[in-house]
């Protein structure tokens, strides 16, 4: 058996062991983060699922992109902001790749899952139908707003200025009110 007991080899082994432990800790942290924000990721995926794409495929694509980006996460923003941004970008890219962008109708599934009164369910379904008619950026903004994100967080996630978020959100609300009157 050939064992190199030189100080150089011992240092390399210690470094390898340290790297291995860091990687294991990073994997555990990643799994923990994904579990904690699983509902949020699914909600974003619901918004962008099309008849041509399954929810689970889109979810897996988001998790894969989160995994690829996780080592580069610098913790300069909240983890939830980072997750939203990657989830939204992944979903929008996924939709763009599907050259035919059919009307997104699966958002009503979210309303069906809530255990509310029939009247509330009907209102939620109507809201989701109206949201489905919005553009991609508008959907992203209203989703974040409905998740009770602050204007600052919405700006950080979408890459818009604070003023632009406020303006767009006001216009989206007006557009939804107008759609509601038409229905």
C-alpha positions in Angstrom: 0.0 0.0 0.0 1.4 3.4 -1.0 0.5 6.1 1.5 2.0 9.5 1.1 2.3 11.0 4.5 4.0 14.2 3.4 2.7 17.5 4.9 1.6 18.6 1.4 -0.6 15.6 0.9 -2.1 15.9 4.4 -3.0 19.6 3.6 -4.7 18.6 0.4 -6.7 15.9 2.2 -7.8 18.4 4.8 -8.8 20.9 2.1 -10.8 18.2 0.3 -12.5 17.2 3.5 -13.4 20.8 4.2 -14.7 21.3 0.7 -16.8 18.1 1.0 -18.3 19.3 4.3 -19.1 22.7 2.8 -20.8 21.0 -0.2 -22.8 18.8 2.1 -23.9 21.8 4.2 -24.8 23.7 1.0 -26.9 20.8 -0.2 -28.7 20.6 3.2 -29.3 24.4 3.1 -30.6 24.2 -0.4 -33.1 21.4 0.4 -34.2 23.3 3.4 -34.8 26.5 1.4 -36.7 24.7 -1.3 -38.9 23.0 1.2 -39.6 26.3 3.0 -40.5 28.1 -0.2 -42.1 25.1 -2.1 -45.6 26.7 -1.9 -44.3 30.0 -3.3 -42.5 28.2 -6.2 -45.7 26.2 -7.0 -47.8 29.3 -6.9 -45.5 31.1 -9.5 -45.5 27.9 -11.6 -49.3 27.7 -11.5 -49.5 31.2 -12.9 -47.4 30.3 -15.9 -48.4 26.7 -16.6 -49.9 26.2 -20.0 -51.8 23.3 -21.5 -48.6 22.2 -23.2 -46.6 22.2 -20.0 -47.2 20.3 -16.8 -46.9 22.0 -13.4 -44.3 19.5 -12.2 -42.1 20.0 -15.3 -42.1 23.8 -14.7 -41.5 23.3 -10.9 -38.6 21.0 -11.6 -37.1 23.5 -14.1 -37.3 26.3 -11.4 -35.7 24.1 -8.8 -32.9 23.1 -11.2 -32.3 26.8 -11.9 -32.3 27.6 -8.2 -29.7 24.8 -7.7 -27.5 26.1 -10.4 -27.7 29.7 -9.0 -27.5 28.7 -5.3 -23.7 28.8 -5.0 -23.7 32.4 -6.5 -26.4 33.7 -4.1 -24.6 36.5 -2.1 -27.4 37.1 0.4 -27.5 40.8 -0.5 -31.3 40.4 -0.7 -33.9 38.3 1.0 -33.9 34.6 0.0 -37.6 35.0 -0.9 -36.8 37.8 -3.3 -34.1 35.8 -4.9 -36.4 32.7 -5.2 -39.2 34.8 -6.7 -36.9 36.4 -9.2 -35.5 33.0 -10.4 -38.9 31.4 -10.5 -40.4 34.2 -12.5 -37.5 34.4 -14.9 -37.6 30.6 -15.4 -41.3 30.6 -16.0 -41.2 33.5 -18.4 -38.4 31.9 -20.3 -40.2 28.6 -20.3 -43.3 30.2 -21.8 -41.2 32.1 -24.4 -39.7 28.8 -25.6 -43.2 27.5 -26.3 -43.7 29.5 -29.4 -47.5 29.1 -29.2 -48.5 30.8 -26.0 -52.0 29.6 -25.4 -54.3 31.3 -22.9 -53.3 30.3 -19.4 -56.2 28.8 -17.6 -54.7 26.7 -14.8 -54.7 29.6 -12.4 -58.4 28.7 -11.5 -57.0 25.6 -9.9 -55.6 27.8 -7.1 -59.1 29.0 -6.4 -60.5 25.5 -6.4 -57.9 24.5 -3.7 -59.0 27.1 -1.2 -61.6 26.1 1.3 -63.7 29.2 1.1 -67.4 29.8 0.6 -68.9 29.3 -2.8 -69.3 33.0 -3.2 -65.6 33.6 -2.4 -64.6 30.8 -4.7 -66.5 32.3 -7.5 -64.9 35.7 -6.9 -61.4 34.1 -6.8 -62.1 32.2 -10.1 -63.2 35.4 -11.7 -60.1 37.3 -10.4 -57.8 34.5 -11.7 -59.5 34.6 -15.1 -58.9 38.3 -15.3 -55.3 37.9 -14.2 -54.8 35.3 -17.0 -55.7 38.0 -19.5 -52.8 40.3 -18.3 -49.4 40.4 -19.9 -46.5 38.5 -18.3 -45.0 41.4 -16.4 -48.4 42.5 -15.2 -49.1 38.9 -13.9 -45.8 38.9 -12.1 -46.4 42.2 -10.5 -50.0 41.4 -9.4 -48.9 38.0 -8.1 -46.3 39.6 -5.9 -48.8 42.2 -4.8 -51.3 39.5 -3.8 -48.5 37.7 -1.9 -48.3 40.9 0.1 -44.8 41.9 -1.1 -43.8 45.5 -0.5 -43.3 47.8 -3.5 -39.6 47.7 -2.7 -39.6 43.9 -2.9 -41.6 43.9 -6.1 -39.1 46.4 -7.6 -36.2 44.3 -6.5 -37.7 41.1 -7.9 -38.9 42.5 -11.2 -36.0 44.9 -11.8 -38.3 47.9 -12.1 -37.9 51.2 -10.3 -40.1 51.8 -7.3 -42.0 54.5 -9.2 -42.5 52.2 -12.1 -43.9 49.5 -9.8 -46.4 51.9 -8.3 -47.5 53.2 -11.7 -47.8 49.7 -13.2 -49.7 48.4 -10.1 -52.1 51.3 -10.3 -52.7 50.6 -14.0 -53.1 46.9 -13.4 -55.7 47.5 -10.7 -57.6 49.9 -13.0 -57.4 47.3 -15.8 -58.8 44.6 -13.5 -61.6 46.9 -12.3 -62.5 47.6 -15.9 -62.4 43.8 -16.7 -64.6 43.2 -13.7 -67.2 45.7 -14.9 -67.3 44.1 -18.3 -67.9 40.6 -17.0 
